[in-house]
Amino acid sequence: MEGWADGFPDSSVELRSLYTGNDVVVCEGVFRGTHTGPFVGPGGEIQPTGRSVDTPFWQVHKIGDAKFVSCRLYFDAVTTLMSQLGLMPTPEQA
């Protein structure tokens, strides 16, 4: 999470839905922020673009013994995040 905070210091998260089960919690939300700091992606550090992003995401948390055991984050890195940063073409541009 520190990398997201460094890259998007004005970021916010809107929680849209929360689903719970015996051993799982699923969160649906939207991450928003302005890319004004260095952000480390899979290909290395991305220098600030000054662009704003509005990126839907889902997190799946596994629970065991009343503790979080694991967390998986899912979002569309290419057609949502990277295209909003101006680093990839949008599907319409491709």
ABEGO torsion letter per residue (X at the ends): XAAAAAABAABBBBBABBBBBAABBBBBBBBBEBBABBBBBAAEBBBBAGBBBBBBBBBBBBBBGGBBABBBBBBBAAAAAAAAAGABBBAAAX
